[in-house]
Amino acid sequence: MLYSLADLLVAKRFCKGIETAILEASQLSGPSSSHKYYLSNLFEVIFNRKSEHCRKLRINNPDAVKRKLTRMIALGKDNLQVRKLLEVNVAPQVISDFDWTMSKFVHKGERTPSCHGIFEQAPDMSLEIQNQLRILQKTYEQVECDPTIPVSTKIPLMVEWWDLAQKAIVKSNVHKYTLKATVNQCNLALRDYVGDFIVQLHRENIPMLIFSAGIGNVIELLLERFHLRFDNVRVVSNFMDFNAEVLLLLLLDICRSICPPSTS
């Protein structure tokens, strides 16, 4: 059964006790009375319309979320994703996007940047390029977030956005060491419990695959910044090619293959 990171973080965000339930359930064939108790409390927090948390939460299909959480706890970590594929079991793993899935959209009242957006804060980026990147974001983000525009129409426009942003960034000759400093100083923040969740995956030796149409170097540096660069976490994205200290190239192939992220 395959779960998105958002599915898995619902439990983490609203009920710390659920972590104990998941760990204990991994040793059992099904949910015990204590696990059912945790589930009952979790569902009360998430789905009770009078709950403070529920007023801040939007779930398109509550029944489906309940079924996923119940099954996830009952099966345990060894069955996080096990399915028949040509009569071969697929090992447990977690697949996630990065921008505004693992990272917050707003932090301390401020909009947080995407992988490309951090270059607007780069100290060696000219004001001209910074403004150019902001204009591109403002122009194309309206298309990306418009639910009335078909995905088939969005994809070429998103690739066009990526191409233009890439050319602007490469033109600035961002240095490798400056990139690390920019990543460490940017206001990007991870969603609540994402760090705990990744640490738990590492402890349980469960692979995590981060698919992103962003920039792989930035994601890896962010994982280092938050002390989450583990051998079970792999980033599949567009990577920069450096010559000595100077940025030369951004690869586009992965962007084309994983846009939209749901196809991963």
Phi, psi and omega per residue, in radians:
M1 nan 2.265 -3.043
L2 -1.803 2.213 3.126
Y3 -2.058 2.530 3.020
S4 -1.402 2.872 3.092
L5 -1.060 -0.638 3.140
A6 -1.066 -0.730 3.102
D7 -1.027 -0.800 -3.049
L8 -1.247 -0.528 -3.103
L9 -1.398 -0.299 3.105
V10 -0.986 -0.789 -3.139
A11 -1.125 -0.765 -3.125
K12 -1.091 -0.672 -2.995
R13 -1.256 -0.637 -2.967
F14 -1.903 -0.122 -3.136
C15 -2.739 1.781 -3.115
K16 -1.074 -0.538 -3.127
G17 -1.094 -0.339 -3.104
I18 -1.154 -0.479 3.121
E19 -1.091 -0.770 3.091
T20 -1.077 -0.718 -3.137
A21 -1.076 -0.754 -3.125
I22 -1.149 -0.739 -3.136
L23 -1.120 -0.786 -3.132
E24 -1.185 -0.662 -3.105
A25 -1.144 -0.394 -3.118
S26 -1.157 -0.305 3.136
Q27 -1.739 0.008 -3.050
L28 -2.079 2.859 3.117
S29 -1.495 -0.213 -3.124
G30 -2.938 3.041 -3.100
P31 -1.235 2.309 3.069
S32 -1.461 -3.115 3.127
S33 -1.106 -0.597 3.127
S34 -1.200 -0.641 3.107
H35 -1.165 -0.683 3.102
K36 -1.121 -0.610 3.112
Y37 -1.141 -0.783 3.097
Y38 -1.077 -0.728 3.119
L39 -1.073 -0.748 -3.141
S40 -1.055 -0.788 3.120
N41 -1.141 -0.720 3.141
L42 -1.086 -0.821 -3.130
F43 -1.125 -0.599 3.117
E44 -1.127 -0.699 -3.134
V45 -1.217 -0.755 -3.018
I46 -1.407 -0.740 -2.932
F47 -1.836 -0.113 3.088
N48 -1.362 2.031 -3.063
R49 -1.097 -0.321 3.122
K50 -1.503 -0.160 -3.124
S51 -1.246 2.464 3.109
E52 -1.071 -0.702 3.139
H53 -1.166 -0.681 -3.067
C54 -1.105 -0.585 -3.129
R55 -1.152 -0.371 -3.128
K56 -1.722 -0.023 -3.026
L57 -1.977 2.385 3.099
R58 -2.098 2.027 3.132
I59 -2.124 2.110 -3.076
N60 -1.183 -0.678 -3.100
N61 -2.341 1.485 -3.087
P62 -0.997 -0.692 -3.113
D63 -1.097 -0.688 3.126
A64 -1.141 -0.692 3.117
V65 -1.134 -0.726 3.097
K66 -1.045 -0.781 -3.133
R67 -1.103 -0.723 -3.132
K68 -1.114 -0.817 -3.121
L69 -1.119 -0.743 3.135
T70 -1.088 -0.801 -3.120
R71 -1.206 -0.671 3.138
M72 -1.054 -0.780 -3.121
I73 -1.239 -0.694 -3.119
A74 -1.136 -0.701 -3.079
L75 -1.431 -0.541 -3.141
G76 1.433 3.121 -3.007
K77 -1.119 -0.531 -3.081
D78 -1.238 -0.194 3.136
N79 -2.159 0.479 3.142
L80 -1.006 -0.739 2.991
Q81 -2.546 1.704 3.070
V82 -2.295 2.067 -3.123
R83 -2.548 2.785 3.114
K84 -1.422 2.170 3.075
L85 -2.367 1.822 -3.038
L86 0.958 0.696 3.101
E87 1.122 0.428 3.083
V88 -2.163 2.275 3.132
N89 -1.266 2.331 3.073
V90 -1.543 2.282 -3.083
A91 -1.148 2.684 3.100
P92 -1.022 2.389 3.103
Q93 -2.830 2.824 3.099
V94 -2.125 2.304 3.118
I95 -2.034 2.332 -3.105
S96 -2.548 2.628 2.883
D97 -1.391 3.014 3.128
F98 -1.944 -1.105 -3.023
D99 -1.040 2.054 3.064
W100 1.088 0.280 2.928
T101 -1.943 -1.012 3.001
M102 -1.448 -0.553 3.131
S103 -1.678 2.716 3.126
K104 -1.329 2.644 3.055
F105 -1.441 -0.661 3.111
V106 -2.305 2.384 3.109
H107 -2.387 2.131 -3.121
K108 0.947 0.706 3.076
G109 1.421 -0.005 -3.123
E110 -2.013 2.477 3.065
R111 -1.143 2.296 3.126
T112 -1.614 2.645 -3.069
P113 -1.420 2.793 2.950
S114 -1.496 -3.105 3.105
C115 -1.034 -0.682 3.093
H116 -1.316 -0.585 -3.039
G117 -1.157 -0.396 -3.119
I118 -1.142 -0.361 -3.130
F119 -1.225 -0.296 3.039
E120 -1.194 -0.303 -3.137
Q121 -1.846 0.030 -3.090
A122 -1.185 2.287 -3.090
P123 -1.145 -0.469 -3.118
D124 -1.715 0.209 3.095
M125 -1.602 2.239 -3.117
S126 -1.166 2.717 3.113
L127 -1.066 -0.570 3.130
E128 -1.093 -0.794 -3.138
I129 -1.226 -0.696 3.102
Q130 -1.024 -0.798 3.119
N131 -1.128 -0.664 3.121
Q132 -1.084 -0.745 3.125
L133 -1.149 -0.665 3.116
R134 -1.143 -0.718 3.131
I135 -1.123 -0.738 3.106
L136 -1.062 -0.774 -3.137
Q137 -1.100 -0.804 -3.120
K138 -1.088 -0.638 -3.099
T139 -1.273 -0.890 -3.003
Y140 -1.495 -0.433 -3.133
E141 -1.134 -0.541 3.087
Q142 -1.067 -0.652 3.110
V143 -1.237 -0.788 -3.098
E144 -1.029 -0.676 -3.038
C145 -1.621 -0.027 -3.113
D146 -1.444 1.949 -3.097
P147 -1.232 -0.222 -3.109
T148 -1.502 -0.202 -3.127
I149 -1.591 2.193 -3.135
P150 -1.057 2.579 3.125
V151 -1.025 -0.659 -3.137
S152 -1.074 -0.489 3.087
T153 -1.439 -0.615 -3.095
K154 -1.197 -0.721 -2.992
I155 -0.956 -0.913 3.136
P156 -1.098 -0.544 3.109
L157 -1.244 -0.651 3.096
M158 -1.165 -0.683 3.081
V159 -1.133 -0.688 3.092
E160 -1.082 -0.748 3.088
W161 -1.030 -0.822 -3.121
W162 -1.078 -0.763 -3.138
D163 -1.033 -0.816 -3.105
L164 -1.166 -0.702 3.118
A165 -1.155 -0.702 3.122
Q166 -1.041 -0.821 -3.112
K167 -1.078 -0.669 3.138
A168 -1.163 -0.736 -3.113
I169 -1.190 -0.791 3.139
V170 -1.077 -0.667 -3.131
K171 -1.056 -0.457 -3.079
S172 -1.448 -0.153 3.137
N173 0.927 0.939 3.119
V174 -1.129 2.320 3.141
H175 -1.502 2.637 -3.065
K176 -1.047 -0.824 -3.108
Y177 -1.224 -0.586 3.082
T178 -1.150 -0.631 3.106
L179 -1.033 -0.784 3.135
K180 -1.088 -0.729 3.121
A181 -1.121 -0.701 3.125
T182 -1.099 -0.762 3.126
V183 -1.092 -0.741 -3.108
N184 -1.212 -0.441 -3.077
Q185 -1.721 -0.199 -3.081
C186 -1.236 2.825 -3.056
N187 -1.594 0.336 3.099
L188 -1.181 2.387 3.126
A189 -2.319 2.541 3.100
L190 -1.410 2.685 3.083
R191 -1.133 2.721 -3.131
D192 -0.953 2.311 3.054
Y193 1.264 0.025 3.063
V194 -1.067 -0.777 3.117
G195 -1.050 -0.829 3.111
D196 -1.036 -0.702 -3.103
F197 -1.136 -0.772 -3.140
I198 -1.159 -0.687 3.080
V199 -1.059 -0.732 3.128
Q200 -1.119 -0.719 3.092
L201 -1.060 -0.695 3.124
H202 -1.115 -0.772 3.136
R203 -1.072 -0.669 -3.103
E204 -1.551 0.035 3.130
N205 1.003 0.733 3.088
I206 -1.758 2.124 -3.115
P207 -1.119 2.517 3.032
M208 -2.183 2.228 -3.116
L209 -1.980 2.054 3.130
I210 -1.767 1.875 3.057
F211 -1.619 2.296 -3.135
S212 -2.659 2.411 3.001
A213 -1.507 0.194 3.089
G214 -1.474 -2.406 -3.091
I215 -2.135 2.051 -3.045
G216 -1.050 -0.686 3.130
N217 -1.035 -0.710 -3.137
V218 -1.152 -0.772 -3.136
I219 -1.084 -0.772 -3.141
E220 -1.127 -0.678 3.092
L221 -1.174 -0.612 3.081
L222 -1.174 -0.704 3.078
L223 -1.074 -0.698 3.076
E224 -1.116 -0.731 -3.125
R225 -1.040 -0.681 -3.121
F226 -1.668 0.236 3.102
H227 1.001 0.788 -3.099
L228 -2.199 0.355 -3.137
R229 -1.517 1.562 -3.099
F230 -1.913 2.808 -3.100
D231 -1.261 -0.251 3.110
N232 -1.584 -0.036 -3.129
V233 -1.850 2.113 -3.133
R234 -2.085 2.388 3.126
V235 -1.855 2.150 3.061
V236 -1.961 1.882 -3.006
S237 -2.799 -2.907 3.088
N238 -1.601 2.107 -3.068
F239 -1.890 2.536 3.096
M240 -1.381 2.561 3.054
D241 -1.933 2.023 -3.097
F242 -1.746 2.437 2.972
N243 -1.951 1.911 -2.978
A244 1.057 -1.853 -3.125
E245 -1.998 0.016 -2.979
V246 -1.826 2.391 3.102
L247 -1.220 2.239 -3.125
L248 -1.958 -0.720 -2.938
L249 -2.593 2.560 2.969
L250 -2.112 2.195 -3.102
L251 -1.406 2.458 -3.056
L252 -1.918 -0.246 -3.003
D253 -0.980 -0.783 -3.099
I254 -1.146 -0.680 3.126
C255 -0.970 -0.754 -3.110
R256 -1.187 -0.565 -3.019
S257 -1.492 -0.364 -3.086
I258 -1.974 0.197 3.133
C259 -1.787 2.029 0.140
P260 -1.412 2.796 -3.073
P261 -1.022 -0.471 -3.078
S262 -1.067 -0.356 -3.108
T263 -1.345 -0.193 -3.137
S264 -1.153 nan nan
